[in-house]
């Protein structure tokens, strides 16, 4: 019997942290973050990382586990987060996976494995150099000779995935298509109840996002980004491509119009929320919890508890 876990997900600014903490208090739980940007140290305001007060005394895992300069992958997340979940389970407590990064959540729950390779090795450097010199189409043609299915799915400009597919082939002798097929055939690692927080009207979601960005600005988002840049964090690294950091870094390196950057952050956040909703709606077994114009916290908490009781948590 696969271990039971609780998943709380939904678009940005939907209240996932609040609900995770409340349910953890009521059901002997601990929170495992599933946010691809809250893993980074010194990136607190722009990632909406929960404060000590917001954590309410509930243990939180997978926060501040990497430096912004690091190239953090989904494979690394799954490895670290799975150990956290197993540790929580071993102590007889409920793991509550909370966050909005769908790929992280799905990969962890499914028990997905990742082909081993050294992204910092000479092979990666060789392929990146060739991509820059020969172009993506040349490497895509090479990939098509061994893995036509993968090549057909990729665009010549998709350097990251083309290089990854060639790395897997040259490192393991197995195509990434075959590896993914074998992974999908594995039984799921965890049995999860998924609660998806969302909004009845997208206008309410947009308003919630706008208020959050305004609060980030008031809390010092521009100063946080400036401190990262001044400390030597490269503007092109993965962490600095996060919404909020990329736009603010551009403003600080350019004309310094942080107000315009804040408006751009609101727009990008709305677009990201739309993509999140599309991803999470694919899970037809998830229990949906919708916010109205005036959030009814008591009702959401009551319904969440009822869902947990249904499956014996």
SULKA-V957467 format. One record per residue. N is the residue number from 1. RES is the residue in three letters. PHI is phi in whole degrees, -180 to 180 (NA if undefined). Layout:
((N | RES | PHI) (N | RES | PHI))
This chain:
((1 | UNK | NA) (2 | UNK | -72) (3 | UNK | -62) (4 | UNK | -86) (5 | UNK | -136) (6 | UNK | -115) (7 | UNK | -119) (8 | UNK | -121) (9 | UNK | -139) (10 | UNK | 144) (11 | UNK | -68) (12 | UNK | -57) (13 | UNK | 68) (14 | UNK | -95) (15 | UNK | 95) (16 | UNK | -63) (17 | UNK | -62) (18 | UNK | -57) (19 | UNK | -67) (20 | UNK | -60) (21 | UNK | -66) (22 | UNK | -63) (23 | UNK | -73) (24 | UNK | -64) (25 | UNK | -64) (26 | UNK | -83) (27 | UNK | -129) (28 | UNK | 55) (29 | UNK | -112) (30 | UNK | -133) (31 | UNK | -96) (32 | UNK | -115) (33 | UNK | -68) (34 | UNK | -123) (35 | UNK | -122) (36 | UNK | -70) (37 | UNK | -110) (38 | UNK | -74) (39 | UNK | -69) (40 | UNK | -89) (41 | UNK | -72) (42 | UNK | 68) (43 | UNK | -123) (44 | UNK | -107) (45 | UNK | -70) (46 | UNK | -70) (47 | UNK | -96) (48 | UNK | 56) (49 | UNK | -64) (50 | UNK | -63) (51 | UNK | -79) (52 | UNK | -58) (53 | UNK | -65) (54 | UNK | -67) (55 | UNK | -69) (56 | UNK | 58) (57 | UNK | 83) (58 | UNK | -85) (59 | UNK | -60) (60 | UNK | -120) (61 | UNK | -119) (62 | UNK | 67) (63 | UNK | -110) (64 | UNK | 56) (65 | UNK | -107) (66 | UNK | -148) (67 | UNK | -86) (68 | UNK | -58) (69 | UNK | -74) (70 | UNK | -76) (71 | UNK | -94) (72 | UNK | -93) (73 | UNK | -109) (74 | UNK | -65) (75 | UNK | -62) (76 | UNK | -67) (77 | UNK | -60) (78 | UNK | -59) (79 | UNK | -61) (80 | UNK | -72) (81 | UNK | -68) (82 | UNK | -62) (83 | UNK | -65) (84 | UNK | -63) (85 | UNK | -62) (86 | UNK | -63) (87 | UNK | -65) (88 | UNK | -63) (89 | UNK | -63) (90 | UNK | -64) (91 | UNK | -98) (92 | UNK | 73) (93 | UNK | -112) (94 | UNK | -95) (95 | UNK | -76) (96 | UNK | -117) (97 | UNK | -85) (98 | UNK | -129) (99 | UNK | 163) (100 | UNK | -115) (101 | UNK | -94) (102 | UNK | -58) (103 | UNK | -64) (104 | UNK | -62) (105 | UNK | -63) (106 | UNK | -62) (107 | UNK | -67) (108 | UNK | -68) (109 | UNK | -66) (110 | UNK | -77) (111 | UNK | 78) (112 | UNK | -60) (113 | UNK | -105) (114 | UNK | -126) (115 | UNK | -60) (116 | UNK | -74) (117 | UNK | -165) (118 | UNK | -102) (119 | UNK | -68) (120 | UNK | -104) (121 | UNK | -84) (122 | UNK | -70) (123 | UNK | -64) (124 | UNK | -59) (125 | UNK | -63) (126 | UNK | -62) (127 | UNK | -69) (128 | UNK | -64) (129 | UNK | -64) (130 | UNK | -65) (131 | UNK | -61) (132 | UNK | -68) (133 | UNK | -86) (134 | UNK | -97) (135 | UNK | 95) (136 | UNK | -67) (137 | UNK | -64) (138 | UNK | -64) (139 | UNK | -71) (140 | UNK | -67) (141 | UNK | -63) (142 | UNK | -63) (143 | UNK | -64) (144 | UNK | -62) (145 | UNK | -70) (146 | UNK | -111) (147 | UNK | -142) (148 | UNK | -61) (149 | UNK | -65) (150 | UNK | -65) (151 | UNK | -62) (152 | UNK | -68) (153 | UNK | -87) (154 | UNK | -105) (155 | UNK | -93) (156 | UNK | -56) (157 | UNK | -87) (158 | UNK | -84) (159 | UNK | -59) (160 | UNK | -58) (161 | UNK | -78) (162 | UNK | -64) (163 | UNK | -64) (164 | UNK | -60) (165 | UNK | -64) (166 | UNK | -69) (167 | UNK | -61) (168 | UNK | -61) (169 | UNK | -63) (170 | UNK | -76) (171 | UNK | -88) (172 | UNK | -110) (173 | UNK | 76) (174 | UNK | -124) (175 | UNK | -71) (176 | UNK | -69) (177 | UNK | -64) (178 | UNK | -67) (179 | UNK | -59) (180 | UNK | -66) (181 | UNK | -65) (182 | UNK | -66) (183 | UNK | -67) (184 | UNK | -65) (185 | UNK | -79) (186 | UNK | -73) (187 | UNK | -68) (188 | UNK | -62) (189 | UNK | -74) (190 | UNK | -131) (191 | UNK | -95) (192 | UNK | -121) (193 | UNK | -94) (194 | UNK | -108) (195 | UNK | -107) (196 | UNK | -111) (197 | UNK | -84) (198 | UNK | -154) (199 | UNK | -122) (200 | UNK | -63) (201 | UNK | -122) (202 | UNK | -66) (203 | UNK | -62) (204 | UNK | -69) (205 | UNK | -64) (206 | UNK | -61) (207 | UNK | -63) (208 | UNK | -64) (209 | UNK | -64) (210 | UNK | -59) (211 | UNK | -65) (212 | UNK | -65) (213 | UNK | -64) (214 | UNK | -59) (215 | UNK | -68) (216 | UNK | -60) (217 | UNK | -64) (218 | UNK | -66) (219 | UNK | -81) (220 | UNK | 109) (221 | UNK | -59) (222 | UNK | -60) (223 | UNK | -68) (224 | UNK | -64) (225 | UNK | -67) (226 | UNK | -60) (227 | UNK | -63) (228 | UNK | -64) (229 | UNK | -65) (230 | UNK | -67) (231 | UNK | -82) (232 | UNK | 101) (233 | UNK | -67) (234 | UNK | -63) (235 | UNK | -66) (236 | UNK | -93) (237 | UNK | -69) (238 | UNK | -56) (239 | UNK | -60) (240 | UNK | -80) (241 | UNK | -90) (242 | UNK | -64) (243 | UNK | -60) (244 | UNK | 105) (245 | UNK | -82) (246 | UNK | -63) (247 | UNK | -67) (248 | UNK | -71) (249 | UNK | -63) (250 | UNK | -62) (251 | UNK | -66) (252 | UNK | -70) (253 | UNK | -85) (254 | UNK | -108) (255 | UNK | -87) (256 | UNK | 76) (257 | UNK | -83) (258 | UNK | -72) (259 | UNK | -67) (260 | UNK | -65) (261 | UNK | -62) (262 | UNK | -62) (263 | UNK | -66) (264 | UNK | -67) (265 | UNK | -63) (266 | UNK | -60) (267 | UNK | -63) (268 | UNK | -64) (269 | UNK | -67) (270 | UNK | -63) (271 | UNK | -64) (272 | UNK | -66) (273 | UNK | -60) (274 | UNK | -63) (275 | UNK | -66) (276 | UNK | -62) (277 | UNK | -61) (278 | UNK | -61) (279 | UNK | -64) (280 | UNK | -72) (281 | UNK | -71) (282 | UNK | -70) (283 | UNK | -85) (284 | UNK | -76) (285 | UNK | -90) (286 | UNK | -70) (287 | UNK | -94) (288 | UNK | -90) (289 | UNK | -126) (290 | UNK | -107) (291 | UNK | -89) (292 | UNK | -92) (293 | UNK | -57) (294 | UNK | -114) (295 | UNK | -58) (296 | UNK | -105) (297 | UNK | -64) (298 | UNK | -63) (299 | UNK | -66) (300 | UNK | -62) (301 | UNK | -67) (302 | UNK | -64) (303 | UNK | -67) (304 | UNK | -62) (305 | UNK | -62) (306 | UNK | -64) (307 | UNK | -64) (308 | UNK | -66) (309 | UNK | -67) (310 | UNK | -61) (311 | UNK | -103) (312 | UNK | 84) (313 | UNK | -102))
